[in-house]
Amino acid sequence: MSFVSEYPVAAPDEAVEHFSRRLALETDCADVAACLKSGDVDFVLLHVVGSPEAFARRHIPSAKHLPHREITEERMAEWPDDTLFVVYCAGPHCNGADQAALKLARLGRKVKLMIGGITGWADEGLAFATGLDPARQFA
């Protein structure tokens, strides 16, 4: 028996449930990039960690800088209730996107986490944007 088959494999219906659940909660860099390229963007992309200076140095195109600690019901009122948010952070070593996703869900907002974050985006060889998000200059 191999290391792969050492543990019993899940039944196909269990696998469908498991992977459907994951895809309901997560997206990836390639899918976000494809949406941005095609213009088929039906979500708001939130960069949820770091300082405004770090955001200005490098972020994913079209992202809004909204650190997870600033996510409040009042702040989210800027968007319609049915808005889908895609959150990302620095990468697999960072839980800022998880914190943002939890806050958004607790506020009754639809949310997916972009797995990989900045690290994943860079690993895919995708282009970054620079500069400040004009919407954040109020802070």
Backbone as JSON, one array per atom type, in Angstrom:
{
  "sequence": "MSFVSEYPVAAPDEAVEHFSRRLALETDCADVAACLKSGDVDFVLLHVVGSPEAFARRHIPSAKHLPHREITEERMAEWPDDTLFVVYCAGPHCNGADQAALKLARLGRKVKLMIGGITGWADEGLAFATGLDPARQFA",
  "N": [[0.85, -1.18, 0.0], [0.57, 2.22, -0.81], [1.78, 5.49, 0.29], [-0.14, 7.26, -0.55], [-2.5, 5.75, -0.81], [-2.81, 4.75, 1.69], [-4.67, 5.68, 3.56], [-8.21, 5.36, 3.55], [-9.99, 6.21, 0.59], [-12.31, 8.84, 0.01], [-15.81, 8.45, -0.64], [-17.28, 9.05, -3.88], [-19.56, 10.84, -3.71], [-19.08, 12.1, -1.28], [-16.73, 13.42, -1.93], [-17.65, 15.18, -3.89], [-19.29, 16.85, -2.3], [-17.35, 17.9, -0.51], [-15.45, 19.24, -2.24], [-17.12, 20.99, -3.58], [-17.93, 22.61, -1.49], [-15.47, 23.8, -0.75], [-14.95, 25.29, -3.1], [-17.03, 27.06, -2.97], [-16.19, 28.78, -1.07], [-13.67, 29.68, -1.76], [-11.47, 31.12, -4.22], [-9.09, 31.36, -6.92], [-5.88, 32.76, -7.91], [-5.53, 32.62, -10.7], [-8.18, 32.47, -11.68], [-9.23, 34.92, -10.79], [-7.53, 36.68, -12.17], [-8.23, 36.02, -14.83], [-10.88, 36.93, -14.89], [-10.44, 39.69, -14.47], [-9.0, 40.28, -16.79], [-10.85, 39.69, -18.83], [-12.84, 41.43, -18.22], [-15.06, 40.61, -16.95], [-16.06, 41.13, -14.22], [-17.57, 40.55, -11.35], [-17.42, 41.13, -8.7], [-15.96, 42.63, -5.75], [-12.67, 43.31, -5.2], [-10.65, 42.97, -2.45], [-7.83, 44.13, -0.82], [-6.5, 43.25, 2.05], [-4.6, 43.69, 4.04], [-1.68, 45.31, 5.48], [0.05, 48.5, 5.15], [-0.97, 51.73, 3.79], [1.18, 52.59, 2.26], [2.57, 50.24, 1.6], [0.57, 49.0, 0.08], [0.46, 50.85, -2.03], [2.93, 50.37, -3.21], [2.66, 47.79, -4.33], [0.05, 45.93, -5.53], [-2.83, 43.93, -6.4], [-4.29, 44.48, -9.55], [-7.11, 46.62, -9.71], [-7.85, 46.25, -7.08], [-9.14, 47.23, -3.91], [-7.92, 48.93, -1.1], [-8.45, 47.83, 2.0], [-7.88, 47.31, 5.07], [-8.29, 44.44, 7.17], [-8.87, 45.03, 9.83], [-10.32, 47.33, 9.65], [-12.76, 46.7, 8.68], [-16.04, 47.17, 9.01], [-19.55, 47.37, 9.81], [-20.49, 49.9, 9.16], [-18.5, 50.84, 7.39], [-18.74, 48.99, 5.31], [-21.17, 49.64, 4.25], [-20.9, 51.12, 2.02], [-21.13, 49.55, -0.2], [-23.57, 47.66, -2.1], [-25.81, 45.31, -0.46], [-25.77, 42.75, -1.61], [-23.28, 42.4, -2.73], [-20.45, 40.63, -3.85], [-17.5, 39.87, -2.24], [-14.05, 39.48, -2.76], [-11.33, 38.49, -1.05], [-7.89, 39.07, -0.22], [-4.56, 38.47, 1.02], [-1.15, 38.74, 2.12], [-0.14, 36.18, 1.58], [0.23, 32.56, 1.83], [1.33, 32.46, 4.37], [0.02, 34.27, 5.88], [-2.8, 35.33, 7.74], [-4.62, 37.31, 7.33], [-6.54, 37.54, 5.27], [-8.29, 35.49, 5.95], [-9.25, 36.5, 8.37], [-10.53, 38.81, 7.44], [-12.47, 37.65, 5.76], [-14.01, 36.24, 7.62], [-15.02, 38.39, 9.17], [-16.53, 39.74, 7.22], [-18.42, 37.75, 6.55], [-19.71, 37.49, 9.02], [-20.98, 39.9, 9.02], [-22.95, 39.41, 7.3], [-22.27, 39.38, 4.65], [-21.43, 38.33, 1.3], [-18.64, 36.34, 0.52], [-15.45, 35.36, -0.74], [-12.3, 33.79, -0.44], [-9.23, 34.58, -1.91], [-7.06, 32.24, -2.67], [-3.58, 31.93, -2.02], [-2.91, 34.66, -2.33], [-0.88, 37.64, -2.47], [1.59, 36.36, -2.82], [0.89, 34.08, -4.31], [-0.1, 35.34, -6.61], [2.22, 36.55, -7.59], [3.74, 34.2, -8.01], [2.34, 33.13, -10.14], [3.17, 34.78, -12.11], [1.83, 37.11, -12.7], [0.85, 40.49, -13.43], [1.36, 43.33, -11.33], [-0.27, 46.18, -9.86], [0.4, 49.64, -9.1], [0.47, 52.47, -6.86], [-1.84, 54.61, -5.07], [-5.11, 53.75, -3.97], [-7.72, 55.7, -4.9], [-10.12, 55.74, -3.45], [-9.37, 55.22, -0.85], [-8.14, 57.44, 0.14], [-9.45, 59.01, 1.92], [-8.96, 58.32, 4.49]],
  "CA": [[0.0, 0.0, 0.0], [1.37, 3.44, -0.91], [1.43, 6.59, 1.19], [-1.36, 7.86, -1.09], [-3.68, 4.92, -0.56], [-2.77, 4.26, 3.07], [-5.96, 6.05, 4.18], [-9.27, 5.08, 2.59], [-10.44, 7.33, -0.22], [-13.73, 9.21, 0.23], [-16.77, 8.09, -1.69], [-17.46, 10.17, -4.82], [-20.53, 11.84, -3.25], [-18.39, 12.88, -0.25], [-15.77, 14.28, -2.63], [-18.45, 16.26, -4.5], [-19.67, 17.76, -1.22], [-16.14, 18.56, 0.0], [-14.87, 20.19, -3.19], [-18.12, 22.05, -3.82], [-17.85, 23.5, -0.32], [-14.24, 24.6, -0.88], [-15.09, 26.25, -4.2], [-17.99, 28.08, -2.53], [-15.49, 29.67, -0.14], [-12.36, 30.08, -2.27], [-11.16, 31.24, -5.64], [-7.64, 31.41, -7.01], [-5.29, 33.89, -8.64], [-5.78, 32.47, -12.14], [-9.57, 32.83, -11.97], [-9.37, 36.38, -10.6], [-6.83, 37.31, -13.29], [-9.03, 35.82, -16.03], [-12.01, 37.86, -14.8], [-9.94, 41.05, -14.69], [-8.61, 40.41, -18.2], [-12.04, 39.66, -19.69], [-13.78, 42.48, -17.81], [-16.2, 39.94, -16.33], [-15.79, 41.3, -12.8], [-18.82, 40.65, -10.6], [-16.99, 41.1, -7.31], [-15.05, 43.69, -5.31], [-11.42, 42.71, -4.74], [-10.14, 43.71, -1.3], [-6.48, 43.92, -0.3], [-6.94, 43.42, 3.43], [-3.48, 43.81, 4.98], [-0.6, 46.24, 5.16], [-0.1, 49.95, 5.2], [-1.23, 52.35, 2.48], [2.45, 52.66, 1.51], [2.81, 48.9, 1.04], [-0.42, 48.84, -0.97], [0.88, 51.68, -3.17], [4.09, 49.74, -3.86], [2.32, 46.59, -5.09], [-1.22, 45.28, -5.24], [-3.48, 43.33, -7.55], [-5.07, 45.5, -10.25], [-8.51, 46.91, -9.35], [-8.11, 46.0, -5.66], [-9.34, 48.32, -2.95], [-7.18, 48.67, 0.15], [-9.31, 47.92, 3.18], [-7.35, 46.38, 6.06], [-9.34, 43.68, 7.85], [-9.22, 45.69, 11.09], [-11.21, 48.44, 9.35], [-14.03, 46.2, 8.15], [-17.15, 47.38, 9.94], [-20.84, 47.5, 9.14], [-20.56, 51.26, 8.61], [-17.59, 50.94, 6.23], [-19.23, 48.15, 4.22], [-22.39, 50.23, 3.72], [-20.53, 51.72, 0.74], [-21.48, 48.6, -1.27], [-24.87, 46.99, -1.94], [-25.8, 44.13, 0.4], [-25.52, 41.5, -2.33], [-21.94, 42.44, -3.32], [-19.51, 39.54, -3.55], [-16.15, 40.35, -1.96], [-12.93, 38.54, -2.84], [-10.3, 39.04, -0.17], [-6.57, 38.45, -0.28], [-3.54, 39.06, 1.89], [0.22, 38.58, 1.63], [0.08, 34.84, 1.05], [-0.12, 31.44, 2.71], [1.86, 32.69, 5.71], [-0.74, 35.39, 6.44], [-4.22, 35.0, 7.93], [-5.44, 38.52, 7.2], [-7.71, 37.29, 4.41], [-9.22, 34.69, 6.74], [-9.88, 37.41, 9.32], [-11.45, 39.66, 6.67], [-13.59, 36.82, 5.31], [-14.85, 35.99, 8.78], [-15.74, 39.62, 9.5], [-17.55, 39.98, 6.19], [-19.49, 36.75, 6.72], [-20.47, 37.86, 10.23], [-21.8, 41.06, 8.66], [-23.96, 38.94, 6.34], [-21.78, 39.65, 3.3], [-20.9, 37.23, 0.51], [-17.19, 36.49, 0.47], [-14.55, 34.27, -1.1], [-10.89, 34.06, -0.2], [-8.36, 34.26, -3.04], [-5.94, 31.47, -2.13], [-2.26, 32.32, -2.55], [-2.67, 36.07, -2.08], [0.18, 38.31, -3.23], [2.6, 35.36, -3.16], [0.35, 33.28, -5.41], [-0.17, 36.2, -7.79], [3.6, 36.64, -8.09], [4.12, 32.87, -8.51], [1.68, 32.94, -11.44], [3.77, 35.71, -13.07], [0.83, 38.11, -13.06], [1.29, 41.87, -13.22], [0.86, 44.09, -10.2], [-0.54, 47.61, -10.01], [1.03, 50.48, -8.1], [-0.25, 53.7, -6.6], [-2.88, 54.56, -4.03], [-6.52, 53.65, -4.35], [-8.34, 56.99, -4.56], [-11.19, 55.56, -2.47], [-8.79, 55.09, 0.48], [-7.47, 58.66, 0.53], [-10.24, 59.67, 2.95], [-8.52, 57.87, 5.82]],
  "C": [[0.9, 1.25, 0.0], [0.96, 4.46, 0.15], [0.12, 7.25, 0.75], [-2.59, 7.05, -0.7], [-3.73, 4.34, 0.85], [-4.08, 4.54, 3.81], [-7.05, 5.85, 3.14], [-9.7, 6.35, 1.85], [-11.92, 7.59, 0.07], [-14.57, 8.72, -0.93], [-16.97, 9.29, -2.61], [-18.44, 11.23, -4.33], [-19.94, 12.69, -2.12], [-17.4, 13.85, -0.89], [-16.5, 15.46, -3.29], [-18.81, 17.29, -3.45], [-18.46, 18.57, -0.74], [-15.63, 19.63, -0.98], [-15.85, 21.3, -3.57], [-18.07, 23.08, -2.71], [-16.62, 24.4, -0.42], [-14.39, 25.67, -1.95], [-16.13, 27.33, -3.89], [-17.32, 29.14, -1.66], [-14.2, 30.26, -0.69], [-12.39, 30.27, -3.78], [-9.64, 31.28, -5.71], [-7.18, 32.56, -7.89], [-5.61, 33.81, -10.13], [-7.21, 32.87, -12.5], [-9.81, 34.32, -11.81], [-8.73, 37.11, -11.78], [-7.63, 37.18, -14.58], [-10.23, 36.76, -16.04], [-11.57, 39.3, -15.06], [-9.6, 41.27, -16.16], [-9.83, 40.5, -19.11], [-13.01, 40.8, -19.39], [-15.04, 41.91, -17.16], [-16.02, 39.93, -14.81], [-17.11, 41.56, -12.08], [-18.56, 40.59, -9.1], [-16.14, 42.34, -7.04], [-13.85, 42.98, -4.7], [-10.85, 43.57, -3.62], [-8.77, 43.22, -0.88], [-6.59, 44.26, 1.19], [-5.83, 43.51, 4.47], [-2.54, 44.94, 4.55], [-0.99, 47.7, 5.23], [-0.48, 50.5, 3.83], [0.03, 52.42, 1.62], [2.77, 51.32, 0.86], [1.83, 48.62, -0.1], [0.0, 49.61, -2.22], [2.06, 51.07, -3.93], [3.69, 48.58, -4.75], [0.99, 46.02, -4.61], [-1.81, 44.72, -6.54], [-4.35, 44.39, -8.23], [-6.54, 45.47, -9.85], [-8.82, 46.7, -7.87], [-8.3, 47.31, -4.91], [-8.57, 47.96, -1.69], [-8.12, 48.9, 1.32], [-8.8, 46.9, 4.2], [-8.47, 45.72, 6.86], [-9.76, 44.33, 9.16], [-10.18, 46.87, 10.89], [-12.55, 48.0, 8.79], [-15.09, 46.3, 9.25], [-18.44, 47.48, 9.13], [-20.95, 48.87, 8.47], [-19.7, 51.39, 7.35], [-18.13, 50.15, 5.04], [-20.52, 48.68, 3.61], [-22.15, 50.92, 2.37], [-20.96, 50.84, -0.44], [-22.85, 48.0, -1.02], [-24.75, 45.69, -1.13], [-25.45, 42.84, -0.32], [-24.15, 41.45, -3.03], [-21.14, 41.22, -2.89], [-18.13, 40.17, -3.35], [-15.17, 39.2, -2.12], [-11.8, 39.19, -2.06], [-8.98, 38.31, -0.37], [-5.63, 39.18, 0.65], [-2.16, 38.76, 1.29], [0.46, 37.2, 1.03], [-0.24, 33.79, 2.08], [0.36, 31.6, 4.15], [1.08, 33.75, 6.48], [-2.19, 34.97, 6.61], [-5.13, 36.22, 7.85], [-6.67, 38.32, 6.34], [-8.75, 36.44, 5.13], [-9.97, 35.59, 7.73], [-10.9, 38.31, 8.62], [-12.68, 38.87, 6.24], [-14.55, 36.54, 6.46], [-15.66, 37.23, 9.16], [-16.85, 39.9, 8.5], [-18.72, 39.01, 6.33], [-20.34, 37.08, 7.94], [-21.36, 39.07, 9.99], [-22.87, 40.69, 7.63], [-23.56, 39.17, 4.9], [-21.27, 38.39, 2.62], [-19.4, 37.43, 0.34], [-16.53, 35.2, 0.02], [-13.13, 34.74, -0.82], [-10.11, 33.68, -1.45], [-7.12, 33.57, -2.48], [-4.63, 31.9, -2.81], [-1.92, 33.76, -2.28], [-1.61, 36.66, -2.99], [1.23, 37.3, -3.7], [2.14, 34.52, -4.34], [0.29, 34.07, -6.7], [1.22, 36.32, -8.42], [4.05, 35.3, -8.69], [3.52, 32.59, -9.88], [2.27, 33.87, -12.51], [2.82, 36.81, -13.52], [1.31, 39.5, -12.68], [0.62, 42.5, -12.01], [0.56, 45.52, -10.63], [0.21, 48.34, -8.91], [0.18, 51.73, -7.91], [-1.33, 53.5, -5.55], [-4.24, 54.44, -4.66], [-7.18, 54.96, -3.95], [-9.43, 56.87, -3.49], [-10.65, 55.51, -1.04], [-8.16, 56.42, 0.96], [-8.26, 59.47, 1.55], [-9.67, 59.42, 4.33], [-7.4, 58.66, 6.34]]
}
